[in-house]
Amino acid sequence: MKKWFSDGAFRTIIRNSAYLGSGNVVSALLGLLALSCAGRGMSPEMFGVLIVIQSYTKAVSDFAKFQTWQFIVQFGMPALVSKNIQRFRDVIAFSFGLDIVSGALAMLAGMILLPWLSDVIGLDAENFKLALLYCTLIPFMASSTPTGILRTLDRFDLIAVQQAIKPLMIAIGSIISYFSQLGFAGFIVTWFVSNLFASLLFWWFSARELRRKNFHKALRPGFIEPARRLSGAWNFVWTTNLSHSIWSARNSCSTVLVGIILGPVAAGLFKIAMTVFDATGTPASLLSKSFYPEIMRLDPASKRPWVLGLRSALLAGAIGILVALLVVVVGKPLISFVFGLKYLEAYDLIQVMLGAVVISMMGFPQESLLLMAGKQRTYLVMQTFASASYIALLLVLPHFFGVIGAAYAYFGGQCFDVLFSLIPTLWAWRHRSSLSVNTSVGTSKNEQ
């Protein structure tokens, strides 16, 4: 273990994860507080409706979202290393333009499909208008250019600040709505305002950091011209977009599907279980966010990024086991205290899903390693197989086992995800000598 921490890249990953972790710990606690107020401040049916609407807008944004943060890291990091400032500006401009177009189209699609969802979950006319207002957040939720800029410029501390401010505002708004008995309208309006402010803050952080680094006029949307100068740009963004769209169908859409199949009460229980599951998986998420930018500085043909991935996976797995054991001990009393006895059934779902925590945490480096190796299309195929298997389970098992069937489906989906991605990762490792830095950055030798 001492040898691991003698590796500067590994120490950087841990350091940046710690920055993000400081914000995520606060975020997780405040998120539980907000859900607690919402669960206690409304009936289980209306709490479920609120959760379905929030999950719906996130699902629509995730489905349409281009992974522009990955694009900025993949293409912008090598440009910074080689001090190619114009190329870095092109990367930012193209990413910004892509976020604007995809976000606007996603918002329109979400508003058009909302009446159908309202009929399914029984949303009345007044609350439908509030749900329609919430859909205007989709363009902000669908943009990830600020995240890419701050990660590339190694400002993980600012990301941590933003991640703490957003749930803080949501928690404060939820407390006010609970004690003032504002009901469904109070919760959805305060959640809307909090999300909007946090999104605008992210953009402000990014613009300020670009000015501080003397990247003037970088944050201007572009589209056609920057793409022409960035060979492989469209191939990368479309492939990662499809991968993420498939991921959103497996994750963000899960709560919506549970609500459609079993009703809003079951959706609320599933959301509580997913919140606990996401909290337990936070260490892997943090490691992933700092792991990807760091390995993009390394040569994929060497052993170093692959060894770094193995060490990170083992560390995440060990943390996952400890976290899972902790949840087994404190999960039941925690749910009773935070949400009340009427939501205690969520603990049964958590027990089923805990096994997936360790599996998913150990598999977190695989996506980053495949992107580094230029195997984004292969990753897309594996994601398609894994997600199709999960959705099939999610559509079938709840009919036979109720809401606990959704938990079994989620466990199976996580196992499929890691297993299917492991195959091409091992192949890329065995054939790493054929890879080069050019493979990972998506440029040709002539361009350099």
BELMOMO-V570261 format. One record per backbone hydrogen bond with DSSP energy under -1.0 kcal/mol. CO is the residue of the C=O (numbers start at 0). NH is the residue of the N-H. E is the energy in kcal/mol with one decimal. If there is no record, write none. Layout:
((CO;NH;E) (CO;NH;E))
This chain:
((0;4;-1.7) (3;6;-1.6) (6;10;-2.2) (7;11;-2.1) (8;12;-2.2) (9;13;-2.2) (10;14;-2.7) (11;15;-2.9) (12;16;-2.2) (13;17;-2.1) (14;18;-1.9) (15;19;-2.3) (16;20;-2.9) (17;21;-2.1) (18;22;-1.0) (19;23;-2.4) (20;24;-2.7) (21;25;-1.0) (22;26;-2.4) (23;27;-3.0) (24;28;-2.1) (25;29;-2.6) (26;30;-2.6) (27;31;-2.1) (28;32;-1.9) (29;33;-2.5) (30;34;-2.4) (31;35;-2.5) (32;36;-2.3) (33;37;-2.2) (34;38;-3.1) (35;39;-2.4) (36;40;-2.2) (42;46;-2.7) (43;47;-2.0) (44;48;-1.8) (45;49;-2.5) (46;50;-2.2) (47;51;-2.5) (48;52;-2.4) (49;53;-2.4) (50;54;-2.7) (51;55;-2.5) (52;56;-2.3) (53;57;-1.8) (54;58;-2.5) (55;59;-2.5) (56;60;-2.3) (57;61;-2.8) (58;62;-2.4) (59;63;-1.8) (60;64;-1.2) (65;67;-2.9) (66;70;-1.9) (67;71;-2.5) (68;72;-2.1) (69;73;-3.1) (70;74;-2.7) (71;75;-2.1) (72;76;-1.1) (75;79;-2.2) (76;80;-2.4) (77;81;-2.3) (78;83;-2.9) (79;82;-1.0) (82;84;-1.3) (83;87;-1.8) (84;88;-2.4) (85;89;-2.2) (86;90;-2.3) (87;91;-2.1) (88;92;-2.7) (89;93;-2.6) (90;94;-2.1) (91;95;-2.7) (92;96;-2.5) (92;221;-2.6) (93;97;-2.2) (94;98;-2.1) (95;99;-2.0) (96;100;-2.1) (97;101;-2.4) (98;102;-2.2) (99;103;-2.0) (100;104;-2.1) (101;105;-2.2) (102;106;-2.1) (103;107;-1.9) (104;108;-2.2) (105;109;-2.5) (106;110;-2.2) (107;111;-2.1) (108;112;-2.0) (109;113;-1.1) (112;116;-1.4) (113;117;-2.5) (114;118;-1.9) (115;119;-1.5) (116;120;-2.2) (117;121;-1.2) (117;122;-2.3) (123;127;-1.9) (124;128;-1.3) (125;129;-1.2) (126;130;-2.1) (127;131;-2.3) (128;132;-2.1) (129;133;-2.0) (130;134;-1.2) (132;135;-1.6) (133;136;-1.7) (134;137;-1.7) (136;140;-2.3) (137;141;-2.1) (143;147;-2.0) (144;148;-2.4) (145;149;-2.4) (146;150;-2.3) (147;151;-2.4) (148;152;-2.2) (149;154;-3.4) (150;153;-1.1) (154;158;-1.2) (155;159;-2.1) (156;160;-1.8) (157;161;-2.3) (158;162;-2.4) (159;163;-1.2) (160;164;-2.2) (161;165;-2.0) (163;167;-1.5) (164;168;-2.3) (165;169;-2.1) (166;170;-2.9) (167;171;-2.5) (168;172;-2.6) (169;173;-2.3) (170;174;-2.5) (171;175;-2.3) (172;176;-2.4) (173;177;-2.3) (174;178;-2.6) (175;179;-2.1) (176;181;-2.4) (181;185;-1.1) (182;186;-1.9) (183;187;-2.4) (184;188;-2.1) (185;189;-2.1) (186;190;-2.2) (187;191;-1.7) (188;192;-2.5) (189;193;-2.1) (190;194;-2.1) (191;195;-2.3) (192;196;-2.4) (193;197;-2.2) (194;198;-2.0) (195;199;-2.2) (196;200;-2.2) (197;201;-1.7) (198;202;-1.7) (199;203;-2.0) (200;204;-2.6) (201;205;-2.0) (202;206;-2.5) (203;207;-2.5) (204;208;-2.2) (205;209;-2.2) (206;210;-2.0) (207;211;-2.2) (208;212;-1.7) (209;214;-3.0) (210;213;-1.5) (213;215;-1.2) (214;217;-1.2) (217;219;-1.9) (222;226;-1.5) (223;227;-1.7) (224;228;-1.3) (229;232;-2.0) (231;235;-2.0) (232;236;-2.7) (233;237;-2.4) (234;238;-1.8) (235;239;-2.6) (236;240;-2.0) (237;241;-2.4) (238;242;-2.2) (239;243;-2.4) (240;244;-2.6) (241;245;-2.3) (242;246;-2.1) (243;247;-2.6) (244;248;-1.8) (245;249;-1.3) (246;250;-1.8) (247;252;-2.6) (250;253;-1.1) (252;256;-2.8) (253;257;-2.5) (254;258;-2.2) (255;259;-2.2) (256;260;-2.7) (257;261;-3.0) (258;262;-1.2) (262;266;-1.6) (263;267;-2.2) (264;268;-1.9) (265;269;-2.6) (266;270;-2.2) (267;271;-2.0) (268;272;-2.1) (269;273;-2.6) (270;274;-2.4) (271;275;-2.0) (272;276;-2.4) (273;277;-3.1) (274;278;-2.0) (275;279;-2.2) (276;280;-1.7) (278;281;-1.1) (280;284;-1.9) (281;285;-2.6) (282;286;-2.4) (283;287;-2.4) (284;288;-1.9) (285;289;-1.4) (286;290;-2.3) (287;291;-2.0) (289;293;-1.1) (290;294;-2.3) (291;295;-1.3) (293;296;-1.5) (294;297;-1.6) (298;301;-1.6) (302;306;-2.7) (303;307;-2.6) (304;308;-1.8) (305;309;-2.1) (306;310;-2.6) (307;311;-2.3) (308;312;-2.3) (309;313;-2.3) (310;314;-2.3) (311;315;-2.6) (312;316;-2.5) (313;317;-2.2) (314;318;-2.1) (315;319;-2.5) (316;320;-2.0) (317;321;-1.7) (318;322;-2.6) (319;323;-2.6) (320;324;-2.2) (321;325;-1.9) (322;326;-2.4) (323;327;-2.0) (324;328;-1.4) (325;329;-2.6) (326;330;-2.6) (329;333;-2.1) (330;334;-2.4) (331;335;-2.1) (332;336;-2.3) (333;337;-2.9) (334;338;-2.4) (334;339;-1.3) (339;342;-1.7) (340;343;-1.7) (342;345;-1.9) (343;346;-1.9) (345;349;-2.0) (346;350;-2.2) (347;351;-1.2) (348;352;-2.0) (349;353;-1.5) (352;355;-1.1) (353;356;-1.4) (354;358;-1.1) (355;359;-2.7) (356;360;-2.2) (357;361;-2.2) (358;362;-1.3) (360;363;-1.0) (362;365;-1.4) (364;368;-2.4) (365;369;-2.3) (366;370;-2.3) (367;371;-2.5) (368;372;-1.8) (369;374;-3.3) (370;373;-1.5) (374;378;-2.3) (375;379;-2.0) (376;380;-2.1) (377;381;-2.2) (378;382;-2.5) (379;383;-2.2) (380;384;-2.1) (381;385;-2.4) (382;386;-2.8) (383;387;-2.4) (384;388;-1.9) (385;389;-2.0) (386;390;-3.0) (387;391;-2.0) (388;392;-1.9) (389;393;-2.7) (390;394;-2.1) (391;395;-1.3) (392;396;-2.7) (396;399;-1.1) (396;400;-2.9) (397;401;-1.9) (401;404;-1.0) (402;406;-1.0) (403;407;-1.9) (404;408;-2.2) (405;409;-2.1) (406;410;-2.2) (407;411;-2.3) (408;412;-2.4) (409;413;-2.1) (410;414;-1.8) (411;415;-2.4) (412;416;-2.2) (413;417;-2.0) (414;418;-2.3) (415;419;-2.7) (416;420;-1.7) (417;421;-1.6) (418;422;-1.1) (420;424;-1.5) (421;425;-2.5) (422;426;-1.8) (423;427;-2.7) (424;428;-2.1) (425;429;-2.2) (426;430;-1.7) (428;431;-1.3) (430;433;-1.7) (431;434;-1.8) (435;439;-1.2) (436;440;-1.7) (437;441;-1.1) (437;442;-1.2) (443;447;-1.2))
